[in-house]
Amino acid sequence: MALIRRLVRALLLLFWFLILTVWVALVNRKKGWDGVAKAAAWTRLWARGSARIAGHKITVYGNPEAFEGGLIVGNHQGYLDIVAHASIFRIRFAPKKEIRSWPFLGFMISLNRPVWIDRKSRQKSKEAAEEMEATMQNGIAMLVYPEGTSTDGQHGLLPFKSTPFEAAAELALPIQPTLLFYEGVPKQTEPLAWYGDQELLPHVWRILGLKEIKMRVYVLPVVHPEPGEDRKALALRVHDLMEREYWRVKDDV
């Protein structure tokens, strides 16, 4: 049964990706910020369809529609987070450049016209920060995972990298913290998170065989930078807020 489920879902996802690719190629030919905004809108459509095909049941606590744009921050447990967040918000991604080479997902994310992050290059990092700043100034929300890597999601949050908060601090842009949990995962099974040295394709194959994946996304109160607050102080404040909420709600998951 699990094998049939995997094969059917893989074929449906491939078909869905092809439909969206053709649609984007034919419809979204706009350049500049109008094109980026359109890409953010179709990305939500792509994510919602993908979540439905893959059996993701996403429950949202809070009101994501109240966020009018700025920086969206999430804890990171792997590629499933991307689908969950993109199904809730209209966003532009800021993924690490290595994701470009991932099968299917890397290509689909590239259609979002993301800001690719190259942490090995100081110049590229500076250019990415400037692009993120321009994106948010043009009313398009950015999604970042400031932990810098994925975790098993079971032991709190890693310290945040402060660079993604630079534009928000300088321009006093609002920040929307979120927390994502996988719900009801039996303790004796492998975690749903993709982290560490796990290989991507075997993990995807295992995930596709699960009957359903329940996720909880908590949309926390919006954070506004304070006058004179630099990026490091802002990153620490957002981290501490999310850490407190993480431990408050984790026992209920």
N, C-alpha and C positions, 0 to 999 in steps of 0.2 A: 504493500500500500504506500509506504513512504517513497519507494522508488518511482511509482506512478505519479505521486504528488510532485516529486522533484522534476520529473520530465515535463509534466503538463505546465507547471509554473515557469520552468525555464523557457519553454516555447512561447508561452503567453507573454512573458517579460520581453523576450526578443522581438515579438510582433509589436508590442506596445512601444518599445524603443524605436523600432523602424518607423512606425506611424508618426511618432513625435519628431523624429529626425527629419522626415520629409516635410512635415508641417512647418517646422522651424525654418527649413531651407526655403520653402515657398512663400511663407507669410512674413517672417520677421527679417526683412532685409534692411530695416532701418539702421542708420548709423548713429553714433553718439549716444547720448543719455536716453533718448527715446527707445533705442534698440535695447539698451541694458535693462530698462524698466519692463519692456515686453518680455525679455528673457526671464526676468524674475517672476513674471506672471505665469508663463508657460511652465516654469520649473515647479510651481506648486501643483499644476495640473498633472505633470509627470509623476511627482512624488505621491500624490493621492492615488493615482491609478496603480502605481507600483506597489504601494502599501496594500491596496485591496487584493491585488493578484497574489501577493506573497503571504497573505493572511495576517497582516499586522493590525491589531486592534489598539488604536491610540486614543487614550482618554486624556483630555486637557482640563487642568484645574487652573482657573483664572481666565482672564479675558484678553486673548492675543490681539483682538481687533482694536483694543484701546491704544495700542502702541502705534504711533504715527510716523515712526522712522528714526533711525539712529543705529546704534550698535546692539546686536543680539548676542548674548554670551551663553554658552552651554557647557556642561560637563561632557566629557568625551569618552565613549566606550567603543568606538569603531564606526564603520560605514553605515550601520543601521540608524545612527543618530542623524545622519544627513537626510535620510528619507523622512524621518519623523519631523524634524524641524522644518524642512521644506514643504511638508504637507500642511503645516500650520501657518507659516509666515511667507510673504513674498520677499525673497531675499536674494542677495548676491553673495556667492561663496568667497571665502579666502582660504583655499586649501593649500597644503604644501605641494610643491611642484611634482613630487614623486607620484602623486595620485594620477597624473596625466597618463601614466603607462598602465593603469589598472584596466582589466577587461571590462567593457560595457560602461561601468560606472564612471571611469575616467573620461570616456568620450562624452557621456551624457552631461557630466559636470562642465566640460569644456563648452557645451552649447549654452550654458548659463552666463558665458562671458565673465568668468571669475577673475579675481585678483590672485594670481599665482604667487605663493610665498616661497622664496628661496632663502632659507636661514643661513646658508653658507656664504652668501654674498652681502656685504654691508650696503653696497650700492643698490642691489636689487631690493633689499629690505626697505631702504629709504624710498625707492620708487613705488613699492607696494603700499607703504604708509600714505604716500601722497595720493595714490589712486583711491584708497579707501576713504580718505578725507573728502575727495571730490565726489565720490559716490554718495556719501551721506549728506553732503551739502546739496546734492541734487534730489534729495527726498527718497533715496533707495536704501533700504536697510541692509546692513552687512551682518553676516553670521561669522563668528569666530569661536574657536575652542582654545582658550588661552592657556590651558594646561600644557599645550605643545605636543602631546602624545595621548594615545588612548590608554585606559586602565581597565581593570576588571569591574569597576563600578561599585565595589563592595567595601572600600576602606577610605571613604572620604575623597576630597579633592586634592590634587597636586597643587603646589604653588603656581600662581599665574605668571606668565610672561607679560611684561608691562607694555611692550611695543604696540599691541593691538589697541591699547587705550589712549594712545598719544593724540589722535585726532579728536576723540571725544573730550579729552581734557582741555585741549587748546581751544576748541570751538564750543564748549559747553553743550555737547550733544547728549541727548538722553540715552541711557543704557538699559536694555531689557534683559535681566538675568532670567535664566530658565534652568530647571533641573529635570533630567530624564532618568527614569528607572524602568528596568524590565521587571514585570510583575509576576509573582507566583512561580519563579524558576525553582524546581526542586533542588535541594542542596547537594544531592548525590550526583547530579548531572553536571556536564561541562557548562560554564557560563556562556551566555549569549554574546558577551562582549568579544570583540576582535582586538587583541592587544598582544604585547610582547613579541615573541618570535613565531606566532601562528602563521601558517601559510594561508593566503587569501582564498584560493579556489576551493580547497577542502572545507574551509569554514562556510563559504557560501553554499556549497553542496549540502552540508549538514543542516544549515538554516532553512533551506528550501524544503527539506523533508519534514519539518515540524508542522503540526496541524495549524497552530496559530502562535503568534507572539504578542503578548499583551504589554503595552507600554503606558507609563504614566508620565505626562509632561506637566510640570508645575511652572506656571507663568508667574514669577514673583513681582513684587512692586518695582516700578521703574526707579532707577537711580539717576540723580542729576549731579553732575560735577559741581563741586563747591568752588567759589572764587579763590584763585591761587593754588588750587589743588593740582599737583603734577600727576603724570601718568602712573608712577609707581605707587603713590598714595591712593589713587583712584582704583588701581588694580587690586591693591590689598583690601580696600574697603568692600569692593564687590565680591572678592573671594571670601572674606569673612562672613558677609551676609549669606552667600550661597552655602558655605560650610555649615553655618548654624541651621539653616533650613534643611540641608541634607540630612543631618542627624535627627532633626525633629520629625521628619516624615518617613525616614528609612524603615523604621520598625513596622510601619503600616503596610509596607510593600511585600 
